[in-house]
Amino acid sequence: MNKDQVKGNLKQAEGAIKEMTGKIIGNKTLEEKGKLEKHAGKVQESYGDMKSSIKREKQY
């Protein structure tokens, strides 16, 4: 795993926590911020996956 994949996973987890907290306390803003953060984490993880794939392809 590269650092973008790790950071993306962490961002997804943080977003999930914010989303659930927002749902529990009834704070729609926090819930939406959590959803956005989860999606940003998925994008960052995908970017890391792509970098990793390119690096593997260059080795061959």
Summary of the structure (lengths in Angstrom):
residues: 60
radius of gyration: 14.6
end to end distance: 18.8
largest distance: 52.3
contacts: 186
relative contact order: 0.22
helix: 92%
strand: 0%
